[in-house]
Amino acid sequence: MSTVLEQIEQQIAKLSSKAVKKNTGNIRTVADGVAKIDGLSDVMYNEMVQFPGGAIGIALNLEEDEVGCVILGDVSQLKEGDEVTTTGRLLSVPVGKALLGRTVDALGQPVDGKGPIDSKETYPVEKIAPGIIVRKSVSQPLFTGIMAIDSMIPIGRGQRELIIGDRGTGKTTITIDTIINQAKINKVGLASGDKNFRPVYSIYVAIGQKNSNVVRTISALEAAGALEFTVIVAAPAGDNPANQYLAPYSGAAIGEWFMENGMDALIVYDDLSKHAVAYRQISLILKRPSGREAYPGDVFYLHSRLLERAARLDGKGSLTALPIIETLAGDVSAYIPTNVISITDGQIFLETDLFNQGIRPAVSVGLSVSRVGSAAQIKATKQVGGKLKGELAQFRELAAFAQFGSDLDAKTKAQLDRGSRIVELFKQPAFAPLPIELQVAVLFAMQKGFFDPIDIKKIANASASLKNFFTTRKDPLLAEVRTKAALDKDLEAKLLAACEEWKSSYSA
């Protein structure tokens, strides 16, 4: 009997009599992943709200008599009258190297069936972008492995370069090539034992895509050995709009951890057109007033506060952003494309006509620009490819006029001939990025006229042969180009001798 009394006394002693302040409310209506809630008088904008059954909401609309929340998680169990409580916390996601090689959802929870993620730290999903004082100018290159981009529209660490074009023109392929190239550079750099080498970790955010496309991307990265340096954040088309709206911010938070801890990261948003559509959907359900093309007035702020988080920080690391925008019939003057063009530091425009002509990657030289320019190139690339963009732009204009006239002078014919060779040389298959030293060797051979006697239709074969020759027989020379990153007289003489050796053995 005494033991029972002791147990009762212990339980009474544990009881807390002090008042606990709890901010609660009740669901008024719930539909399309959005709940309208009565009460919650002390709720803050973007605060996490706890729903019954473990679902989490984010307070987006703070009105006089109700709160509008988007719900993350299972909405089917929620009903009118359910009690809701505030948490006093902003939405956060797990961050750190434990996420590398994993696929997570918009909340950072694993969706790849590989077990839980052992992450010690979390970062808020929404964060104010770094100010001007702490930023450094972009001067370190981030190689895509695509010759047309690295030589003419270079990307630097900390830059925001938009990739824009119609559906099915190879936008995602460019970003996947870049991620694969970073993995290749990481492996070479880490194996070299260079203490100053800084690897680039990648985050790929898939927004509103088919699950099959996301799986195909993961398979391509895995086959290339790039998944171990990559985090995949997936918010597929089947997810509710709230997850699609949050996914890019979660990806940015994961990338910011690398940047804040003195590392370099690359983030791909594929694509922000679908992100804007998801946000429009949420806004219309929340009864926010719609403006141009039915988008809410703050849709510019939606993307600017996301992309401004990419930076190169003084004394820390960098976060490079490659947002993708899908245009309709090449219309870059539509609302969302013009918004994102004005936020980013340049764009790579992919033309449908070039793609259909078999020119892959279908980069339009006239409309593509990098506002960082040659600051994001190594000296060797500037030396061999400095004039390429101008030559190719002239070629495009001349080619347009040449189809109307039959009699062309010798100078024009020579320009057209050279332009055609450059176009052929820049053709590159998907998921086969080229190391920068090999790009320099190929462009050096072109600059010195080694491709001039070869028939235009055979340029691609000749280029493949030259690449094979350098990788199999001139590896020490490529390593020298990589380490020096600039061509001196000695290196030029060696490259010239190597090209002569290739030419003597090559038969078209």
Buried (B, 14 or more C-beta within 10 A) or exposed (E): EEEEEEEEEEEEEEEEEEEEEEBBBEBBEBEBBBBBBBBBEEBEEBBBBBBEEEBBBBBBBBEEEBBBBBBBBEBEEBEEEBBBBBBEEBBBBBBBBBBBBBBBBBBBEBBEEEEEBEBEEBBBBBBEBBEEEEBBEBEBBBBBBBBBBBBBBBBBBBBBBBBBBBEEBBBBBBBBBBBBBBBBBBBBBEEEEEEEEBBBBBBBBBBBBEEEBBEBBBEBBEEBEBBEBBBBBBBBBEBBBBBBBBBBBBBBBBBBBBBBBEBBBBBBBBBBBBBBBBBBBBBBBBEBEBEEEEBBEEBBEBBBBBBBBBBBBEEBBBBBBBBBBBBEEBEBEBBBBBBBBEBBBBBBBBBBEBBEEEBBBBBBBEBBBBEBBBBBBBEBBBBBBBEBBEBBBBBBEBBEEBEEEEEBEEEBEEBBEBBBBBBBBBBBEBBEBBBBBBBBBBBBBBBBEBBEEBEEEEBBBBBEBBBEBBBEEBEEBBEBBBEBBEBEEEBBEBBBEBBEEBBEEBEE
